[in-house]
Amino acid sequence: MMVKKENFSVQGMHCVSCAITIEQALKKVPGVKNVSVNSVSEKAAIEYEEPATPELMEVAVAKTGYKLIVTAGEHDHHKMLKEAEIALLKKKFIIGAVLSVLVMLFSFTAIIPESWRYLTLLVLTAPIEFWVGRQFWRGAWFGLKNLTANMDTLVALGTGAAFIYSAIIAIFRLPFEVYFDVAAVVTTLVLLGKYLEAKAKGSASEAIKKLLRLQAKTAHVIHENGKEMEMPIEDVKVGDIILVKPGEKVPVDGVIIEGASAIDESMVTGESMPVDKKAGDAVIGATINKMGAFKFKATKVGKETFLARIIKLVEEAQSSKAPIQKLADQITGYFVPVVLAISVGSFVVWFIYGAAPSLSFALVNAVAVLVVACPCALGLATPTSIMVGTGKAAERGIIIKDAEALELAGKVTTVVLDKTGTLTKGEPSVTDIMVFNEKIGEDILHVAASLEKLSEHPIAKAIVSYAASLGKTSSHPLDRAIRDAAESGKIKLFKIENFQAISGKGLEGDIIADGETKKFFFGNRALLAEKNIEISQERENKIQKIEREGKTVIILASNELLGAVAVADTLKESAAESIKLLQNLGLEVWMLTGDNERTAEAIGNQVGIKNIMAKVLPNEKSEKIKTLQANGKKVAMVGDGINDAPALTQADVGIAIGTGTDIAIESSDITLISGDPMGIYEAIKLSRSTLRNIKQNLFWAYIYNAILIPVAAGVLYPIWGVLLNPMLAGAAMALSSVSVVLNSLRLKRFKV
């Protein structure tokens, strides 16, 4: 039975208690395996299988008073609903503010006759309480139906108690003080907080909006008759031929079939320099064609495009929960019942021991406790930071899979970098050819290329490419089979039989030429030792001299030593600087490579890495990570995401660099689209900044509640005569939530 994972928008949430209620309801739906509801992104990430369906989940959420949006085009629909909600909050606040000013004016002045004053205040406050504050009463009602208590419960009870108490006095003309001002001003201030919070949360999700704005709207599709037609990108199909003119956006993913250009890929890779593209090269949708026109064949459209997948990953990350959030959620689950108990306790104590009139005195304190308590600040502390942090990362070409990866990346103590493709460009080229036996002569390169043509290793491609460029130069007898060089630099190589790749050591195979069959070995010293082929000291010295220059030497032999080919992989421009910055963060940096010690040390010296693991076979990489972890280190493994997949999975944080492939994204926790090693430093520094921001938010939320709830309950009154006015409590509550969101938004100014 297939398990699906989907993200649904949720309408009506405004605090973490809402998210917890929805999670509990969804978990009761048969077939739902896992649920994570985020009140900031207003998304529910749900893993489910039959018999669960989106429609059944929609019904379950509706019973809690919220709406799960499962219709097609849900993103735009949710955006429209959200904009309407923010507009309504603004309208309610303006009306509530005007009426609250009148309530305050009539409460403390003698503008209207005393006999009409209480009834006038009742008429002015009622619409504030039940229309402006309708969402609080609605949330409290659904909470009561589901036997849960949330922030709405606190606000509705607090303002409702003040309003109902005052209404009874006004209607029956009892000789007591009224608190319509408390009900009106607190409701309006809390609503103001919700409005500012909603606006700020919109800024927190700006990254998704920016990514969506990158998409092209139309494409120039070339039909079979050669006619060009402009059509919406939604109508583009795989296989369509598309023309892209200078200055236009590439509509979808594809491969160039005609023309060449320089393309600005910065919006999806973070790389500022335009990339030269020619026929056969891949292009990414939403990138900008800077120069020439070209035609390309569409290979991925709609939700399959690279940008669409990135948007999906960012949305999932923003909807996920970090481990640090679990404690906050647990506390929030107990928070409201505890506050209700404190409020009731405060009322009872001050009703018995409070100053006259004790009923009013007790009521004011109980209401202040209910109003000042803010579970929202606790609930917003983590998800707002996660949302801004993952969004900021996406803008810089750093795709973080989930909140847990973001948190763990900030805690790593050790970074292990695979050499090829991470520190180096992964595009080695032939630098030296050493001939140890004149029988083979210059044809060492052609024999080596014939063996390597069946390998996908970057070194193999370099040797084959170099041999192709020299295909017609040799006149040696062994070259008869390759004198017929193909056009465009391609070469006809020797026929190979019994080919075998020996992991971590090299290749072997039989070459057939002029009716002769001969076995050749092409690899490292371990392969030659296995085949009992000796290397004289003189030749060993020559090989070591080249290896000390940071080059990799591959040795060719049959039943004797024949020669060697040296290749070098150039370092990425920012490799040395990124290593230095990582070390400045206090991180222990290791380089992991299959090269021998001399070659590895030469590269290590160039980039400033002293900790080196050399001669590591592909299947040994994950064991090396385990060894570091066994020594108590939190390890981030950085590799190309394909042959390093086991090590990436084993590490505490797997960082795939320079590929952007499906395998890279699936195997890793973080993907660096551009392949720039500086992205490793940026990802870890951003993670640390996000983690620090979360801790600041949690500290403020805990301190705020720990100090002001007791003050509202009146603990300072017996000592200094200090009480917290419910209106000030309402302002403080609104300020606490907004301040947490604003602090999270500071991450948008993150700089390397």
N, C-alpha and C positions, 0 to 999 in steps of 0.2 A: 504494500500500500504506500503510495507516494506522499511524502510530507511536503507541503507547500509553505513558503515563507513570503508573506506580503505585508506591505505597509499601508495602513488605512488612516485617513484623516479623521479626527474626532472633533465634533462641535460642542461647545458649551463648557469645556474645562477651564478652570482658572486657578487651581491650586493642586498641590501634590495629593491632597486627600481625594480629590476627584479622580486622579489617576489610579490611586489604590483601589477605590470603589469599582472602577471600570475593569481593572485587572482581575479583581475577585469575581466579577460577574462573568468575564470571558473564560476564566479557568474552569467554570462550572459547565461550559458547553462541551458535550461529548465530542471528542476528536481534537480538541485544542491541546497542543503539547506544551507550548511555551508562549508567554505574553510579556511584553514590556511596553508600558504606556508612559509617554513623556508629556507632562503638562505644559512644557515650554514649547516644544515643537508641535504639540497637539497632534501627535502621531501614535498609533498603536502598531507595534511590530508583532505579528502573530504567526506562529508556526502551527499548522493544523493539517489534519487528514480527515478522510471520511469517518463518520457521517457529518462532521462540521462543514458548514458552508458560510460564505459571507453573509447570506440572508439570515441564517440562524444567529450569527454573532451580532448582526444589526439589531435583531429583536432583543437579545440579551442586554445589550447596551442601552437600548431605549427604555427598558424597565428601570434603569438607574437614573433616568432623567437626562441622558446625553444622547448624541446622535453619531453613529458610526457611518461614515460616508463610503459606500461601496459601489456607487454608480461609476460608469465610464467617464473619463475626463475628470476624475475626482480632484486633481490638483487645482485646476482653475476654479472648480465649483467651491472648493474649500476657501480659496483666496477671496472669492466674491463674498462668501458668507462672513469671512473674517473682517473684510473691509466694512461690510454692513454693520457688524457687531461693534467695531470701533467707532463708527459714525453715530450709532445709537448711544453708546457710552458717553460720547462727547455731548450729545444733545441732552441726555439725562443730567449730566453734571451741570451744564449751564442752567437748566431749569431748577435743579436742586439748589445750586448756589444762590440764585435770585431769591427763591423762596426761603432759604436758610437765613439770608441777610434780613429779610422781613421778620422772620421768627425771632432772630436775635434782637432786632430793633424793638419789636412789640413786647419782648420779654423783659427788657431792662429800661424801657421808657414809658411815659404815661401819655403816649400819643392818642390812644383810643381809651374809651371809658373802661374802668375796672370791671364793670359788670359783663362787658363783652370780650374782655381780653383773653380769657382762657378758651372760650369757644372759637374765637378768631384764630388763636394759635393751633387749636385742634384741626380746624379746616385747612390751614396752611401746611401743617406737618403731615397730615394723612397722605397726600399724593407723594411726598418725599419718602415716607415709610413704605408705602405699598406699590408705588409705580417706579420711582427712582431706585428703590431698594428691592424691586421684585425678584431679581436674580438670587438675592440672599435668602428670601423666603422660599423660593422654588427649590433651591439647593438643599435647604434645611428640611423641607417636606419630603423630598426624595431620599434624603439621608435617614429620616425617621422611618420611611416605608421599608428601607433596606437595613434597618437597625444599625446604622452607622452615624457617626458624628463628624462634621468637617468644619472648615472655616466659616461656611455659610451658617452653620448652626450657632456658632459663637456670635456672629454679627446679628443674626435674626433674634436670638435670645436677648442680647444686650440692648439693642435699640428697641426691640419689641417690648421688653420689660419697662423701659423708660416711657415709651409711648402709651402702653395700655394703662400703666399706673397713673400717668398724667391725664389720660382720657377719662378715667373713672372720676378723678377729682373734678375735671372740668364739667362733665355731664351732671354729676350730683352736687356740684358746688360745695365740695368739702373744703374745710379750712386748712389745706396743706399746700406746700409749694409744688409747682409742676416742673417737669423736665423735658418739655417739648424741644427746647433748644438742643439738649443732648441728643435726642432721637434724630432731629433734623441734621445737625452739623456732623455728627458721627457718620450717619448714612452717606452724606454727601462727600465727606473726606475719604471714606473707605472706597466709594465709587471712583473718586479722583485717582486714588492709588491704583485701582484696577485699570483705569483708562491709561494712565502713564505707563503702567506695567505692560499693557497690551501693545502700546506704541513701541516701548523699548524692546519687547520680545520680537516685534517685527524687524527691528534693526539687527537683532541677534541672528535672525534667519536670512540676512541679506545675501549670504554666500550662495544659497540655492537660487535666489532671484537673479544674481549676477550670472550664474552658470546658464540659467534658462534664457537670459537675454543674449547670450553668445550665439544661439542657434540662428542659422539663416532661415528666412521665411519662404524663399522660392528657389527653384533650380532651373537652369537652361538645359532641357533634355533634348538630345538629338535623336530623331526618329529614323527608321530604316531608309526613308526617302531623302535623308539629309536635311530635312526641315527642322529648324530649331523652335521649340515651344517652351515658354516659361510656365511652370506649374508649381503649386505648393509642395513643400518637401514631404508633406504627409502622403502625397500621391506617387512619390518616387519609389520604384521597385528595384530589387536586387537585379543587376545585369544591365540596367539603363546606362546609356552613354551620356555623360553630362559635360557641358562646356563651362569652364570657369574663366571669366575675364579679369584683367588686372584690377585690383582694388576690391574684388568681390570676396565673399566668404565661401569656403568650400561647403556645399550643402550637407553631404553625408560622407561616410567613410568609403574609400575605394582605392583603386590602383590606376596610376597614370598610364594611358595607352598612346598618347600623342602630345608632343610639346614638352616644355620645361619651364621652370619658374623658381623663384625664391618665395618660400611660404613662412609667414609669421605664425609660429605655433605657441607663442608665449601664453596665450589664454588657457591652454590645457597642459602645457609642460612646465611653465615658469621660465623657460629659456628665452632670453631677450633677443638673441640674434636670429634672423631669418635663416631657414634651412633650405639648401638647394635641392630641388627635386627634378627628376627626369623620368622618362618612360620606364615602367617597371617598379617605381617607388610608390609606397603607400602614402595616402593623404588622409588626414583626420577631419571629420566634419566640424565646422565652426571656426577653423583656422582661416587666416586671411592671405589671399593671393596677392603678393606685393608687386610682381613684375609681369612676366609673359602670360599669354593665354595657354590653356592646355585642356585636353579632354581626358576624362577618366571614367572607368567602369565602376559603378556602385557595387560594393560588396556587403555593406551593412547599412540598414535603414531603420528608422523608428527607434524602438527600445533597444535594438542591438548595436547602435552606434557607440563609439567610444565615449562621447560626451554624455549620452543617456545613461551608460553604465556608471560613469563617474558620479552623475547626479544621484543615481540610485544608491551608490555606496555612501555618499555624503549624507543622504537622508537617513539611511539605516544607522550610520554612526551617530547622528544627532538624536535619533530615537532610542538609542541603546543606553544602558545604565552602567556607570563605573562602579567598581567594588566599594569605593568610599561612599557612594550614595546609599548603599544598603542600610548602613547604620542610621543615616538621616531618615530614611523611609520607615525603619522600625520605630524610631523615636516619634515620628509624626503620627504613626498609628495609635500610639498611647497618649499623644499630646492633648487632643481635644477632650477626651474623658477626664484627664487629670486637671485640665483648666476648668472644666465644668465643676469638678469636685472642689477645687480651690474657691471658685466663685460662690458655690453654695455654702462652703465653710465660712467664707468671709461674711456673707449675709447673716448667717446664724450668729456668729461671734459679735458683729457690730449691732445686730438687732437687740442682743442681750446686754452688751456692755457699751454700746455707742452713745454718743452725745444726743440729746433730744433735738429734733424728733428722731428717735432711733430708727424708725421705719425708713425715712428718707435717707438717713445717714448710711444704713445698711444697703439700701438699694443702689445708691451712687457708687459705693465701693464694689458691689457685685457686678454692676454694669461695667465699670472701669476694667475689672479683671477680664471680663468676656471680650471687651473691645480691644484692649491693648495686646492680648495674646495673638501671636502671628505665626501660625504654622506655615504660611506661604513663604516666609523668608527662609525657613529650613528647607522647604521643598524646592525652592528656586536656586538654592546655593550651588548645587552641582550641575543640573541640566543646562542652566544658562551658560555657565563656563564651558561645558562640553560643546554646546552648540556653536558658540563663538570660536572656540579653539579649533574644532574640526573644519569649520567654514574658512577660517584664516589659513589653515593648512592647505585646503583645496585650492585657494587662490594662488598658493605658491607651488602648486604641482605636487603636493604631498597628500596622498590619499590614505586616510586612517580608517581602518575597517570598522572599529567600534570604540566605545568609550573606555573599555577595559585596556585596550592597546594604548590609548592616549595616556591613561594613568600609569601603566607599567613602563612606558617609554621614559617617563620622567623619573623612574626609580632605578634605571639600569646603572650598573657600576662598571660594566665591561662591554666593549664593542669589539666584535670579531668581524674582520673584513676579508671576504674572498678576494684574491688579487685580481684575477682576470675578469674584466668587465665592470669591476667596482672601482679599483684604483687605476686600472689601465683601461684603454679604450676598447680592449677586446678585439682589436683588429691588427694582429701581429703581421710583420712582413719579413721576408728573407733578407738577412744581412750578410751572412758568410756561408761559403761552401768550401768544405775541406775534403780533399781527395787523399785517401790513405793507400789506394791501390790503383795503379795505372790501368789495370784491366777494364775498369769501369769508366775512368776519365770523367768528362763533364756530364755523362749520362747518369751520374748519381742523382741529379735533380729530377730527371724523367722517371727513374725507377721509384724514387721517393714519392713523386706525384701520383704515379700509378697505384701505389699502395694507399695513399692518403685520399684518393678520390672517393672512396667508399665511407670516409669518416666525415662527421659533421662538426668536428672540433675546429675552433678558430685557427689553430696552427695548421691544420690540414688544409683549410681553405686558402691560407696564405701561400703554402707551398705549391698547391695546384695552380693558383693564380699566377705566381711567379714563373712557373714552368711554362704556362701558356704563353706568357709574354716573350719567352725565349724559344718557342717551339721549333723554329727553322734554323737555329744557329749551329747545332751540333752536326758533325760529320763522322762521328764514331760509328763503327759497324752496328753496335747495339741500338742505334737510333733509326734503323731502317723502318721499323714499325711505326714511327711517329713523324717521318718526313712529310707526310701528307697532312700538313697543319690546316685546321678548319679556318673559316673566315671569322672575322671579328674577335681574333685573339684566342679562340678556343682550340684545344689540342686533342689529337687522337692518341690516347695513352695505351700502354701495354695491356694486354688481356690478363686478368687476374683469376686464379683458381685457388680454392681452399683458403679464402681470406678469413682471418680471425683477428678481432680486436681484443687485446688483453688489458683489462681494466687497470689503469694507473701505471702501465708499463709500456705499451706501444702496440704495434701491428705486426702481423706476419702473413705471408701469402706466396703462392707460386706464380712466377711471371713466365709467360710463354712468348718467345720471340725467335723467329727464324727456325721454328720447329723444335727449339730447345725449351725445356722446363727447368726452372731454377727457383729454389726457395730463398726468400729474402726476409730479413728482420729489420724493423725500423722503430726504434724506441730509445729508452733510457738504459742506464747501466744495469738496472735490475733485470731487464729483459735479456741483455747479453749474458749476464751471470747465470740466468736460468737456462740458457742455451749453451753454456760452457764456452763462450767466445771471449778470449782474453784481450785486454787493451794494454799495449806496451806503455811504459812510463813516459816515453817521449810523446806519444799521442795523447796520453792522459794530461800531460802538462799543457799541450796545445788547447785541449778542450777546456781545462780549468781556466786558462787565460781569458778565453772568450766568455766563460760563465761569470768571471769576476766583473765583467762589463755589464752584467745584468741581463745577459742574453740566455735564451733557452737553447740547448744543443740536443738534437735528435740524431742518434747514431745509426748508420746503415751497415748491415753485415749480411753475409750469406753463411758459408762455412768458415769465413774469415772476415776481419774488419775491412770495410771498403771505403768508408768516408763518413762525413757528418754534415748536417745542415743546421745553421744557427738562425734563430728568429728572435725578434725583439718586439715587444708590445709597448707602445709609448704610453707614458702616464697621462692621465687627464690633467688639464691645466690647473684645476683647483684642488688636486689630490693632497699635495703637501700642506696647503693652507687649512683644508678641512681637518686634517689629522691634528694639526697644531691647536685648532680651536676646540676639538674634542678633548684633547689633553688638558687644555686650559679650564675645561668644565670639571676637571678632576677625574675623568674617565680613564680606565686602563684600556689601551688599544692594542689589539692583536691582528696580525696578518696571517691568513691561512692560505696555503697554496700547494699545488702538486709538484712545484719546482723543487730542485735540490737545494741544499742549504746555501751554497755560494750564490746562486742566482737569486734566491729569496732574500738573502742579506743585502745584495746589491740594490734591489728594489726598495727594501726596508730603509736603507741608508738614505736613499733619494727622497723618501717621503717622511722620514723621521720616526719610523716604527722600530722599536727594539725587540718587542715580543713577537716572535715568529714561529709559526708551526709549518715546517716544510715537509715535502715528500708525503703529503696527506692524500690518500686515495679517496675517490668520491664517496665510497661507502663508509669511510672513516670520519667524515666531517661531523656527523651528528654525535659520534662518540667523543670527539674533542670538545664539543659544546657541553656534553654531560659531565666531562671531567672538570671543566671550569665551574659548572653549577654545583658539583659535589664539594667544591672548595668555598661554597657560600656566596658565589658571585651571581648577580642578576645580569644575564647576558642578552645583548642584542646582537643578532647575527645578520650580516649584510651580504647578500649575494644576488645572483641574476634571476633567482626565482624558479629555475627549471632544474638544472643538475644539483642545485643547492636546496631543493625542496625539503628533504628530510632534516637538514640542519636548521632551516628556517622554522620548521614546525617544532623542533626540539627546543629551540631558544625561547627565552621568556618573551622576547619580542623579535619577530622576523621582519626584516626590512628588505624588500625586493627593489633593486635599483636598475634603472636603465632599460627596462623591457616593456612594461605596460601591458604585458600579455595576460590572457585569462589565467594561465598557470601561475604567473607571478602574483596576481591579485589574490587568487585562491590560497596559495601556499603561505602568504605573508600576512602580517598584521598591518604593515605600512608599506605602501608602494610609492617610490619616487619616480614620477613619470619621466622627467628629463634625463635621469641618469647621472646628474651632477652630484659628486660626493658631498658638496656643501649641503645638500638636502638632508644628509644624515644629521649634521650639526643642527640645522634648522628644526628638524623634527623633534630632536631630543630637547633642544632649548625651549621650543614652543610647548612641549609636553610639560616641562618643569614649570614654565610660566603659568600654564593652565592649572596644574596641580596646586601651585602657590595661590592662585586666584580662588580656587575652590575652598582651600583652607581658610583664606581671609573671609569668604562669604559665610562659611559655617561658623567661624569664630564670632562674627558679628551677629548672626542669627541666634546662636546660643546665648551669648552675653546679653543681647537685647531682651530676650525672653526671661533669662535667669534674673535680671535686675528689675525689669519693669513690672513683671507679674506680681512679685511680692510687694513692690511699692504700691501698685494698684489695689492690692488686697489690704493695704493700710498698715504694714509692719513698721513704718517710720512714724506713724501718727502718735503712738504713746511716748516716743522719745522727743521728736522735734515738731510734732503737730502737722506733718506733711501728708497731704492726700493728693492723688492724681485725678484731676478733673477728667471725666469721660471724654470730653471734646479733645483735650490734649492727648488722651489715650488713642483716640481715633486717628489723629494726625500722626502720632508716633507709629501706629500700626501701618498706615499707608506709606510713610517714609521708609520703614524698615524693608518692605518688599521692593520698593523702587530703588533703594540704595544698593541692594544686592544685585539687581539687574544692571544698574549703571556701573557697578564695579566690574561685573563680567564684561561689559562692553568695552572696558579699557583694553582688553586683549586685542581689539580691532586695531589698536595702535602698535601692536607688536612689531619690533624691528630686530633684525639679526645683529 
